[in-house]
């Protein structure tokens, strides 16, 4: 089954600006995950989000408590054009729009 994992995050620039100005600016990203069920997609999506934010130069995504959820791919007709990843696989640099 395929799921879309969606998550919010702060880039390092957003984090600095938010702290300096008292803002709450965030960005969002998504990835398509092939998983046996929603729970597995959610768990793997959290790992993907953690790596994504670390590679941006940010801190721990999980410690930030950002919003995140999964939806069946069929419920997200806009989620096209990205390669799918399997549980245990991370998207390559080309996997992000």
Backbone bond lengths (Angstrom), bond angles and torsions (degrees), N, CA, C in turn:
res aa  C-N    CA-C-N  psi(-1)  N-CA   C-N-CA  omega(-1)  CA-C   N-CA-C  phi
1 X - - - 1.445 - - 1.530 108.64 -
2 X 1.310 116.48 150.02 1.458 121.54 179.32 1.529 109.92 -113.41
3 X 1.314 114.49 137.93 1.456 122.05 -179.51 1.519 109.48 -130.94
4 X 1.317 115.95 151.80 1.461 121.44 172.92 1.520 106.77 -103.51
5 X 1.324 115.64 119.67 1.464 121.59 175.65 1.519 106.76 -98.47
6 X 1.320 115.96 122.39 1.469 121.76 -178.99 1.521 108.29 -115.14
7 X 1.339 116.19 140.31 1.457 119.09 -177.75 1.525 112.13 -150.00
8 X 1.314 114.37 147.17 1.449 121.57 173.70 1.517 109.60 -93.96
9 X 1.325 115.91 159.16 1.465 121.00 178.38 1.523 108.95 -164.85
10 X 1.315 116.07 166.32 1.461 122.76 171.35 1.515 108.31 -113.73
11 X 1.317 117.00 132.81 1.455 120.29 170.21 1.532 107.22 -74.11
12 X 1.316 118.53 164.76 1.463 119.17 176.47 1.534 112.13 -57.23
13 X 1.326 117.66 -36.91 1.464 121.20 179.12 1.530 110.68 -66.74
14 X 1.317 116.45 -42.65 1.465 120.26 177.83 1.524 110.86 -64.05
15 X 1.310 116.26 -41.12 1.461 120.47 179.83 1.525 110.96 -60.67
16 X 1.332 116.70 -44.94 1.467 120.49 178.21 1.519 111.67 -63.63
17 X 1.321 116.44 -46.80 1.464 120.57 -179.38 1.527 110.81 -64.62
18 X 1.316 116.89 -40.18 1.462 120.64 179.07 1.525 110.80 -62.39
19 X 1.331 116.18 -44.05 1.465 120.01 -179.78 1.532 111.01 -66.75
20 X 1.315 116.49 -40.79 1.470 121.90 -177.06 1.532 111.48 -69.99
21 X 1.328 116.94 -42.96 1.460 120.45 -171.63 1.534 113.82 -106.00
22 X 1.323 117.00 -1.99 1.458 118.83 -178.61 1.519 113.47 74.40
23 X 1.329 116.23 23.43 1.451 120.93 179.90 1.525 110.67 -84.15
24 X 1.333 115.11 176.99 1.459 121.92 176.65 1.528 109.18 -137.34
25 X 1.332 116.77 43.99 1.458 122.68 -177.85 1.527 110.19 -73.43
26 X 1.316 117.11 135.30 1.455 123.01 176.92 1.527 109.55 -139.47
27 X 1.299 114.92 161.12 1.459 122.47 171.96 1.522 107.48 -116.46
28 X 1.323 115.88 174.83 1.463 119.34 176.63 1.522 109.39 -139.70
29 X 1.314 114.43 160.56 1.454 121.78 -178.69 1.529 107.24 -150.13
30 X 1.317 116.49 167.79 1.459 120.34 178.99 1.512 110.40 -151.31
31 X 1.319 114.50 158.18 1.454 122.09 179.06 1.524 107.96 -146.40
32 X 1.324 116.42 145.34 1.468 121.82 176.19 1.523 107.57 -95.30
33 X 1.326 115.16 126.18 1.466 121.25 -175.41 1.527 109.68 -121.78
34 X 1.328 115.84 126.98 1.469 121.15 170.06 1.522 106.93 -84.83
35 X 1.320 116.12 120.05 1.455 120.92 -176.62 1.525 109.24 -146.63
36 X 1.316 116.84 157.44 1.463 119.08 179.78 1.523 113.32 -69.47
37 X 1.349 116.24 -25.07 1.459 119.36 -179.63 1.532 109.67 -160.63
38 X 1.317 115.07 173.41 1.463 120.95 -176.85 1.530 112.21 -62.40
39 X 1.320 117.44 -39.54 1.467 120.58 -179.36 1.522 111.48 -62.45
40 X 1.320 117.01 -40.88 1.469 120.77 178.83 1.527 110.67 -67.33
41 X 1.336 117.14 -39.63 1.466 120.71 177.91 1.526 110.38 -64.59
42 X 1.313 117.06 -41.02 1.460 121.07 178.98 1.528 111.13 -64.36
43 X 1.313 116.76 -45.95 1.465 120.51 179.76 1.524 111.28 -62.80
44 X 1.342 117.04 -44.76 1.463 119.03 -179.44 1.530 110.74 -70.22
45 X 1.306 117.19 -36.92 1.459 120.31 177.80 1.519 112.01 -58.41
46 X 1.319 116.97 -37.61 1.471 120.48 176.98 1.526 111.04 -62.33
47 X 1.311 116.76 -38.02 1.477 120.07 177.38 1.529 110.95 -67.42
48 X 1.325 116.11 -41.33 1.467 120.54 178.02 1.523 110.18 -62.21
49 X 1.334 117.21 -44.73 1.466 120.81 179.85 1.523 111.23 -62.60
50 X 1.313 116.92 -40.00 1.472 121.00 178.78 1.526 110.39 -60.26
51 X 1.322 116.68 -47.25 1.465 120.24 179.64 1.523 110.85 -66.17
52 X 1.317 117.76 -42.24 1.462 121.97 -179.74 1.532 110.69 -55.84
53 X 1.326 116.52 -48.49 1.472 120.30 -177.76 1.526 110.84 -69.04
54 X 1.320 117.38 -39.44 1.475 119.56 176.86 1.517 110.91 -60.89
55 X 1.345 117.41 -41.17 1.465 120.74 -179.75 1.527 111.94 -68.33
56 X 1.325 117.83 -23.25 1.466 121.10 174.08 1.526 111.14 -74.18
57 X 1.322 115.98 -14.33 1.460 120.21 -176.51 1.509 112.33 97.07
58 X 1.320 116.57 13.08 1.462 120.72 179.73 1.514 111.19 -90.42
59 X 1.297 115.51 -177.21 1.460 121.42 177.62 1.509 110.60 -84.93
60 X 1.294 115.90 -148.55 1.450 121.84 -178.70 1.524 110.40 -80.42
61 X 1.317 116.19 121.78 1.468 120.36 176.17 1.522 110.11 -63.65
62 X 1.320 116.71 -44.11 1.459 120.00 -176.58 1.520 111.56 -63.17
63 X 1.323 118.14 -36.61 1.459 121.18 179.24 1.529 111.35 -67.92
64 X 1.337 116.65 -22.39 1.462 120.86 -179.08 1.515 114.38 -75.15
65 X 1.326 117.82 -16.30 1.461 121.01 178.16 1.520 113.95 64.01
66 X 1.311 117.85 36.79 1.460 121.85 -177.41 1.524 111.87 -75.70
67 X 1.316 115.41 153.97 1.461 121.67 176.81 1.525 109.24 -63.52
68 X 1.319 115.27 144.25 1.460 121.34 176.86 1.520 108.72 -162.88
69 X 1.330 115.85 151.49 1.460 120.92 -179.90 1.517 109.17 -165.58
70 X 1.325 115.22 167.58 1.462 121.35 175.00 1.514 109.35 -122.25
71 X 1.307 114.33 151.50 1.461 122.44 175.22 1.521 107.48 -138.60
72 X 1.313 118.16 149.79 1.464 119.24 174.05 1.530 110.06 -60.39
73 X 1.299 117.04 141.81 1.468 120.93 -179.62 1.524 111.04 -55.25
74 X 1.310 117.55 -36.52 1.466 121.11 -179.50 1.517 113.61 -62.87
75 X 1.333 117.22 -21.19 1.466 121.35 179.02 1.522 111.83 -88.55
76 X 1.332 116.91 1.07 1.467 121.76 -175.85 1.530 109.92 -127.65
77 X 1.331 117.80 72.47 1.463 119.34 -176.74 1.526 113.23 -61.75
78 X 1.302 117.81 -19.51 1.461 122.68 178.65 1.531 112.11 -77.31
79 X 1.319 117.65 -14.41 1.472 121.81 -173.89 1.523 110.88 -86.48
80 X 1.288 115.34 68.76 1.463 120.22 179.45 1.527 109.22 -123.29
81 X 1.307 115.08 159.42 1.455 119.79 172.76 1.515 115.75 92.57
82 X 1.297 117.76 -2.71 1.462 119.51 176.38 1.514 109.33 -109.57
83 X 1.315 116.00 143.47 1.464 117.38 174.63 1.526 110.05 -67.45
84 X 1.296 115.43 147.25 1.461 120.37 175.35 1.522 109.06 -80.75
85 X 1.315 115.34 151.74 1.455 120.39 171.06 1.520 107.55 -118.73
86 X 1.307 115.43 149.71 1.461 120.89 175.56 1.520 108.65 -92.10
87 X 1.307 116.72 160.00 1.458 120.38 173.17 1.530 106.94 -55.93
88 X 1.316 116.39 130.07 1.461 122.11 -177.19 1.521 113.74 96.17
89 X 1.316 117.95 -5.73 1.471 123.29 -177.60 1.519 108.95 -117.29
90 X 1.334 115.87 138.34 1.460 120.79 177.10 1.527 109.59 -101.90
91 X 1.340 117.29 147.63 1.466 119.12 175.00 1.524 109.72 -66.32
92 X 1.323 116.30 144.30 1.454 120.13 172.92 1.525 108.87 -78.72
93 X 1.299 116.78 175.00 1.471 120.88 -179.45 1.526 111.41 -55.72
94 X 1.326 117.69 -33.43 1.460 120.82 179.75 1.519 111.91 -76.21
95 X 1.330 118.02 -8.69 1.446 121.26 -178.66 1.509 114.68 -79.73
96 X 1.332 117.24 -2.37 1.476 121.09 179.79 1.509 109.29 -114.31
97 X 1.315 115.10 136.57 1.467 120.53 178.39 1.507 108.45 -88.13
